């Protein structure tokens, strides 16, 4: 098998990239030291996290000059995400640390006045009209395809500047900002998006690079001109995973988090078994899910950390599912079965190395947020959110929020952040606040959702998974008031969760709130609707969605 050399210089999910390369018929060899770089033919440089941290690691390990020499020698080189950013002169993320300087310009942070930052989701990579490949497919890129981005800093695109330096550019647009989505020149290809997480469209780009196929004629200029730019509406499939009474891992779903079948009029039956996690994840990927989230609702507490069953689920899923994977449950400082102390960062590292792109933190985030306020809104630097986001970037940390409504007669009757609701309480109360819960909704805290989301944003969380206990299992639609209130409180993206029962609920949350993504579970698991049907409905409503591509 032909060989590709991969340099894993920072923490991150490289398993999916390896799986993508192997799926295309190549084998991977690792660059373990600067002395290995000259041996490489095709070299790929992936990267996630902080620009300064990554480039400092590059420099201290002695990789910069060998990589520059590899590129200067005309050998194929591909940079992914921070691997693209490293090629520029520098970044606002850390002005004290220089980039390689091979591409003119500096990375800028997205403006968050009218949109969420980080920029997370599926966006375009359209060849510049003035570029060399204006009527061609640059390294397999197509104007009607979408690619997965996750970043806060980008290279602004200014018409003709990079092209004047000999670069061919494919651009994306986020709000009013146009930026470099991919860039190529001679033997170099770099993508801001993650091709290994971009489904068939991304695999096509990797294959074109590996085969040295810089361009193909576009099938239709008219089709290219009509392709819509911009971030699509993300539809996420969520799988609650736990062990059943026989010790098997199953996907389950409950009402208000009760996952056991009803025995007569009372609970207490067997754990509801809706299918096998790996098989269901693959099914949702093939239906067009933009992401797959696994929530480990029992944390498999009696297993050695290095052998937790969820690690194997991630390994197997990432072999065939080329969209982002999130894992939640058990991401905390813990003690292994042999008494060894294991930090939350080490647990997260195991998940990332097994195929996860993000980790989701729940109850522990509430405790950390309470302590943050108790210290007078001072960071400790030691929480799971802070340590993981510092190592992997804030885009890798999701905080899962499980609130429930508490109705009050007036705003003055509570110290908590309230909203005026259009659905009054049982005694006609016109106001409510959202109480944070822990332990899967079993325990309420004297702490509101506004406090929680503002605290975890300050700690470095990159995204909020916003559940709602009152809506869970009801199939009555999302809590639009909760979603709008949280979106108004923070700048980071929000995933709407709990209550989806039909495609119309997705359309409603995307048109009546500014949520960044929406998540479904039971309606998909029970086979009432497919992800594809939801996306077709959204498209018919005039909303921009990514369509699943089968062929690479």
C-alpha positions in Angstrom: 0.0 0.0 0.0 1.3 3.5 -0.7 2.4 5.5 2.3 1.4 8.8 3.8 3.4 10.4 6.6 1.5 12.1 9.4 3.0 14.5 12.0 1.0 14.4 15.3 2.5 17.3 17.1 -0.4 18.3 19.3 -3.2 16.7 21.2 -6.3 16.1 19.1 -8.4 13.5 17.3 -6.0 12.2 14.6 -7.7 8.7 14.6 -10.3 9.9 12.2 -7.7 11.3 9.8 -5.9 7.9 9.9 -9.1 6.1 9.3 -9.9 8.4 6.3 -6.4 7.8 4.8 -6.7 4.1 5.2 -10.2 4.0 3.8 -8.7 5.5 0.6 -6.2 2.7 0.3 -3.1 4.2 1.9 -1.1 3.3 5.0 0.1 5.8 7.6 3.6 6.2 9.0 4.2 8.6 11.9 6.8 11.4 12.0 8.3 11.0 15.4 11.2 13.4 15.2 12.5 16.1 12.9 15.0 13.6 11.5 12.1 11.6 10.1 10.7 14.5 8.0 13.2 14.2 5.1 12.1 10.5 4.7 8.5 11.6 4.0 7.0 11.7 0.5 3.5 12.9 1.1 3.3 14.8 4.4 0.1 15.8 6.3 0.2 18.2 9.2 -3.1 18.2 11.2 -3.8 20.5 14.1 -6.3 21.7 16.6 -6.1 24.2 19.4 -4.3 27.4 20.1 -2.1 28.9 17.4 0.7 30.0 19.8 0.8 26.7 21.7 1.0 24.7 18.5 3.6 26.9 16.8 5.7 27.0 20.0 5.6 23.2 20.1 6.7 23.1 16.5 9.6 25.4 17.2 10.8 23.7 20.4 10.6 20.3 18.8 12.7 21.5 15.8 10.1 20.8 13.2 9.8 24.1 11.4 12.9 24.1 9.3 12.6 20.4 8.2 8.9 21.1 7.1 9.9 24.2 5.2 12.7 22.1 3.5 10.1 19.4 2.6 7.9 22.1 1.0 10.8 23.8 -0.8 11.9 20.4 -2.2 8.5 20.2 -4.0 7.2 17.3 -2.0 3.4 17.0 -1.5 2.4 18.8 1.7 -1.1 19.2 3.3 -2.0 21.3 6.3 -5.3 20.9 8.1 -6.9 23.6 10.4 -4.0 24.9 12.5 -1.9 23.2 9.9 -3.2 25.8 7.4 -2.8 28.7 9.9 0.8 27.8 10.6 1.7 28.6 7.0 0.7 32.3 7.4 2.9 35.0 9.0 1.0 35.1 12.3 -2.3 35.2 14.1 -4.1 37.5 16.5 -4.5 34.5 18.7 -0.9 35.0 19.8 0.9 37.9 18.2 4.2 37.0 19.9 4.5 33.7 18.1 5.3 33.8 14.3 4.0 31.4 11.7 6.0 29.8 8.9 5.6 32.9 6.8 5.0 31.0 3.6 1.7 32.7 2.9 1.3 36.5 3.4 -1.1 37.8 6.0 -2.3 37.2 9.5 -5.2 35.3 11.0 -8.0 37.5 12.6 -10.6 36.6 15.2 -14.2 36.5 13.9 -16.3 39.4 14.9 -18.8 38.0 17.5 -21.2 41.0 17.5 -23.7 39.3 15.2 -22.7 35.7 15.3 -21.4 32.9 17.5 -17.7 32.3 17.9 -16.2 29.7 17.5 -17.4 29.2 13.9 -18.6 25.6 14.1 -20.4 23.7 11.4 -20.6 23.0 7.7 -19.7 25.8 5.3 -18.5 26.3 1.7 -15.1 26.2 0.1 -15.8 27.9 -3.2 -13.0 28.7 -5.6 -12.3 32.4 -6.1 -13.6 33.8 -9.3 -10.1 35.3 -10.0 -8.2 32.1 -9.2 -6.4 29.8 -11.5 -9.1 27.1 -10.9 -12.2 29.4 -11.3 -13.8 26.9 -13.6 -12.2 23.8 -12.1 -12.4 21.7 -9.0 -9.4 22.6 -6.8 -8.3 19.3 -5.2 -11.7 17.8 -5.4 -13.6 20.8 -3.9 -17.0 21.4 -5.3 -19.2 24.5 -4.9 -22.3 22.5 -4.0 -20.5 20.6 -1.2 -20.1 21.6 2.4 -17.2 21.1 4.7 -16.8 20.9 8.5 -15.2 23.9 10.1 -14.4 24.5 13.8 -12.3 27.6 14.6 -12.3 31.1 16.0 -9.6 32.6 13.9 -9.4 32.8 10.1 -7.4 34.3 7.2 -9.5 37.2 5.8 -10.0 37.0 2.1 -9.3 40.1 0.1 -10.0 39.8 -3.6 -6.9 39.1 -5.7 -4.2 39.6 -2.9 -3.3 35.9 -2.4 -3.8 35.1 -6.0 -1.2 37.8 -6.9 1.3 35.8 -4.8 0.5 32.7 -6.8 -2.0 31.0 -4.5 -5.3 29.5 -5.6 -8.0 30.1 -3.0 -11.3 28.6 -2.0 -13.4 30.8 0.2 -16.1 30.5 2.8 -18.4 33.2 4.3 -19.5 33.5 7.9 -21.9 36.4 8.4 -20.4 39.3 6.5 -16.8 38.0 6.8 -15.2 36.2 3.9 -12.2 34.0 4.7 -9.8 31.4 3.3 -11.4 27.9 3.4 -8.6 26.3 1.4 -5.5 27.4 -0.3 -3.1 25.8 -2.8 0.1 26.4 -4.7 2.4 24.0 -6.5 2.9 21.1 -4.1 1.0 22.6 -1.1 -2.7 22.2 -0.1 -4.1 23.6 3.1 -7.6 23.5 4.4 -9.1 25.5 7.3 -11.9 22.9 7.4 -11.4 19.2 8.6 -11.7 17.0 5.5 -11.6 13.9 7.6 -14.8 15.1 9.3 -16.5 16.4 6.1 -18.0 13.1 4.9 -17.6 12.0 1.3 -16.9 15.6 0.3 -13.9 15.7 2.6 -12.6 12.2 1.6 -12.7 13.5 -2.0 -10.3 16.3 -1.1 -7.9 14.0 0.7 -7.9 11.5 -2.2 -7.2 14.3 -4.7 -4.3 15.4 -2.6 -2.9 11.9 -2.2 -3.3 11.3 -6.0 -1.7 14.6 -6.9 -4.8 15.6 -8.8 -4.9 19.4 -8.4 -7.9 20.1 -10.5 -10.8 18.7 -12.5 -13.2 20.5 -14.7 -16.4 21.5 -12.9 -19.4 19.8 -14.3 -21.5 22.9 -14.5 -20.5 26.6 -14.2 -24.2 27.4 -13.8 -24.4 25.0 -10.9 -21.3 26.5 -9.4 -22.6 30.0 -9.6 -25.9 29.0 -8.0 -24.3 27.2 -5.0 -25.3 29.0 -1.8 -22.4 30.2 0.5 -22.6 30.2 4.2 -23.0 28.2 7.3 -25.7 25.5 7.1 -28.2 24.6 9.8 -26.8 21.6 11.8 -28.9 18.6 12.6 -27.4 16.4 15.2 -28.3 12.8 16.2 -27.9 12.0 19.8 -27.5 8.5 21.3 -28.0 7.9 25.0 -25.8 4.9 25.7 -25.8 2.7 28.8 -25.5 -0.9 29.9 -28.7 -2.8 30.2 -29.4 -5.4 32.9 -27.5 -8.1 30.9 -24.4 -5.9 30.6 -24.9 -5.1 26.9 -24.4 -1.6 25.6 -27.6 -0.2 24.1 -29.0 3.0 22.9 -31.9 4.0 25.1 -34.3 6.9 25.5 -36.6 7.9 28.3 -39.2 10.4 29.5 -37.6 13.0 31.9 -34.5 10.7 31.9 -36.4 7.5 33.0 -35.1 4.9 30.6 -36.9 1.8 31.8 -39.9 0.3 30.2 -43.2 0.9 32.1 -44.4 -2.2 34.0 -48.1 -1.6 34.3 -48.6 1.9 35.7 -45.2 2.1 37.4 -41.6 2.2 36.3 -39.2 -0.7 36.9 -39.1 -2.7 33.7 -36.1 -3.5 31.6 -33.9 -0.8 30.2 -35.4 0.4 27.0 -33.3 -1.0 24.1 -33.4 0.9 20.9 -30.4 -0.6 19.2 -26.6 -0.9 19.0 -24.6 2.3 19.3 -22.2 1.8 16.5 -24.8 0.5 14.0 -27.1 3.4 14.8 -24.4 6.0 14.5 -23.5 4.7 11.0 -27.2 4.8 10.1 -27.6 8.4 11.1 -24.4 9.3 9.3 -25.8 7.7 6.1 -29.0 9.7 6.5 -27.0 12.9 6.6 -26.5 13.7 10.3 -24.1 16.6 10.6 -22.8 15.3 13.9 -23.3 12.3 16.2 -23.3 12.7 20.0 -22.9 9.9 22.4 -24.1 10.5 26.0 -22.7 7.8 28.3 -25.5 8.0 30.9 -24.0 5.5 33.3 -20.3 6.4 32.9 -19.4 2.7 33.2 -18.1 3.4 36.6 -16.7 -0.1 37.3 -14.4 -0.3 34.3 -10.7 0.5 34.1 -10.5 4.0 32.6 -8.3 2.8 29.7 -10.8 0.0 28.9 -14.1 1.8 29.2 -16.6 0.4 26.7 -17.2 3.9 25.2 -13.6 4.0 23.9 -14.3 0.9 21.8 -17.6 2.5 20.5 -15.7 5.6 19.4 -12.9 3.5 17.8 -15.4 1.5 15.8 -17.7 4.4 14.9 -14.8 6.6 13.7 -13.8 3.9 11.1 -17.0 4.5 9.1 -18.5 7.7 10.3 -16.7 10.8 8.9 -18.6 13.6 10.8 -17.8 15.0 14.2 -18.3 12.8 17.2 -19.0 14.1 20.7 -18.9 12.0 23.9 -20.4 13.0 27.2 -20.3 11.2 30.6 -17.5 10.6 33.0 -15.3 13.5 31.8 -14.0 14.4 35.3 -11.1 13.9 37.7 -11.5 10.3 38.8 -9.8 7.3 40.3 -9.2 4.1 38.4 -10.1 0.7 39.7 -6.5 0.2 40.8 -6.5 3.4 42.8 -4.6 5.5 40.2 -5.6 9.1 40.1 -6.8 10.2 36.6 -7.4 13.8 35.7 -10.3 15.0 33.6 -7.7 16.0 30.9 -6.3 12.5 30.8 -9.8 11.0 30.5 -10.6 13.5 27.6 -7.3 12.5 26.0 -8.3 8.9 25.9 -11.6 9.8 24.2 -9.9 12.1 21.7 -7.4 9.4 20.8 -10.2 7.0 20.3 -12.1 9.1 17.8 -14.0 11.9 19.7 -13.8 15.4 18.4 -15.5 17.0 21.4 -16.2 16.1 25.0 -19.4 17.1 26.8 -19.3 17.9 30.5 -22.5 18.0 32.6 -22.9 17.9 36.4 -19.3 18.8 37.1 -19.7 22.0 35.1 -22.5 23.1 37.5 -20.2 22.5 40.5 -17.3 24.4 38.8 -19.7 27.3 37.9 -20.9 27.5 41.5 -17.4 27.7 42.7 -16.5 30.3 40.1 -19.3 32.6 41.4 -18.3 31.8 45.0 -14.8 33.1 44.2 -16.2 36.4 42.9 -16.1 35.3 39.2 -12.5 34.3 39.4 -11.1 31.4 37.4 -9.3 28.6 39.2 -7.4 27.3 36.2 -7.9 23.7 37.4 -11.4 22.8 36.3 -12.0 20.2 33.6 -13.3 22.8 31.3 -10.2 25.0 31.7 -7.6 22.3 31.5 -9.2 20.5 28.5 -9.9 23.8 26.5 -6.3 25.0 27.2 -4.9 21.8 25.8 -7.3 21.2 22.9 -9.0 24.5 22.2 -12.4 25.7 23.4 -14.1 24.2 20.4 -13.4 20.7 21.9 -15.4 21.4 25.1 -19.2 21.2 25.2 -21.2 21.9 28.3 -24.4 19.9 28.6 -27.0 21.9 30.6 -30.1 20.2 32.1 -32.5 22.9 33.4 -36.1 22.8 34.5 -38.6 25.6 34.8 -39.4 27.1 38.2 -42.4 29.4 38.0 -42.6 32.6 40.2 -45.2 35.2 40.6 -42.9 38.2 39.9 -39.3 39.0 39.1 -38.8 40.4 42.6 -39.8 37.1 44.2 -36.4 35.4 43.3 -32.8 36.5 43.0 -32.5 34.4 39.9 -32.5 35.5 36.3 -36.1 35.3 35.2 -38.0 35.6 31.9 -41.6 36.5 31.3 -43.2 33.5 29.7 -46.0 33.1 27.2 -47.0 29.8 28.9 -48.0 30.7 32.5 -47.5 28.3 35.4 -50.1 26.2 37.2 -51.3 29.1 39.3 -51.1 31.7 36.5 -47.5 32.7 37.1 -46.2 34.9 34.3 -42.5 34.5 35.2 -40.1 31.7 35.5 -36.4 30.9 36.0 -34.5 27.9 34.8 -33.0 25.8 37.6 -29.8 23.9 36.9 -29.8 20.2 37.8 -27.2 17.5 38.3 -27.1 13.7 38.3 -29.2 13.3 35.2 -31.8 15.7 36.4 -32.4 14.0 39.7 -31.0 16.8 41.9 -31.8 20.5 41.6 -29.4 23.3 42.6 -30.0 26.9 43.8 -28.3 28.0 40.6 -29.8 29.2 37.3 -29.0 28.6 33.7 -27.9 32.1 33.1 -25.3 31.9 35.8 -24.1 28.5 34.4 -23.7 29.4 30.8 -21.9 32.7 31.5 -19.6 31.0 33.9 -18.6 28.1 31.6 -18.1 30.5 28.7 -15.6 32.4 30.8 -13.9 29.1 31.7 -13.3 28.2 28.0 -16.3 26.1 26.9 -16.8 26.4 23.2 -20.4 25.2 22.9 -23.6 24.7 25.0 -25.8 21.6 24.6 -29.0 23.0 25.9 -31.4 20.4 27.2 -34.7 21.0 28.9 -36.1 18.5 31.5 -39.6 19.8 31.0 -39.5 19.1 27.3 -37.6 15.8 27.3 -39.6 13.0 25.8 -42.7 15.1 25.2 -42.3 15.4 21.4 -43.9 18.8 21.8 -41.1 20.9 20.3 -38.1 22.8 21.8 -38.4 25.3 24.6 -37.9 28.4 22.4 -38.0 30.8 25.3 -35.1 29.0 27.1 -33.1 28.9 23.9 -33.6 32.5 23.0 -32.7 33.6 26.6 -29.5 31.5 26.6 -28.5 32.7 23.1 -28.8 36.3 24.3 -26.6 35.6 27.3 -23.5 34.3 25.6 -21.4 34.4 22.4 -20.5 30.8 22.0 -22.7 28.4 19.9 -25.8 26.7 21.3 -27.3 23.4 20.4 -31.0 23.1 21.0 -32.1 19.8 22.6 -35.1 18.1 24.1 -38.6 18.0 22.7 -38.2 17.4 19.0 -41.0 15.2 17.7 -41.2 16.0 14.0 -39.4 18.0 11.3 -41.5 21.0 11.9 -40.0 21.4 15.3 -36.6 21.8 13.7 -37.9 24.4 11.3 -39.5 26.2 14.2 -36.4 26.4 16.3 -34.3 27.5 13.4 -36.7 30.3 12.3 -37.8 31.5 15.7 -34.5 31.5 17.5 -30.9 32.1 16.5 -29.8 28.6 17.7 -26.7 27.3 16.0 -27.8 23.6 15.8 -30.7 21.4 16.8 -30.5 17.8 18.2 -32.9 14.9 17.8 -33.0 11.5 19.5 -36.2 9.6 20.2 -38.0 10.5 16.9 -35.0 9.1 15.0 -34.5 6.1 17.2 -38.1 5.0 17.0 -38.1 5.4 13.2 -40.8 8.0 13.2 -38.7 10.3 11.1 -35.2 10.1 9.5 -32.5 12.7 9.6 -32.9 12.9 5.8 -36.6 13.8 6.1 -35.8 16.6 8.6 -33.2 18.0 6.3 -35.5 17.8 3.3 -38.2 19.7 5.3 -35.7 22.4 6.2 -34.5 22.7 2.7 -38.1 23.1 1.5 -38.6 25.9 4.0 -35.7 27.7 2.4 -33.1 27.0 5.0 -29.6 26.1 4.1 -28.7 22.5 5.0 -25.9 20.1 4.0 -27.0 17.2 1.7 -25.4 13.8 2.3 -23.1 12.7 -0.5 -22.5 9.0 -1.1 -19.8 9.0 -3.7 -16.2 10.2 -3.1 
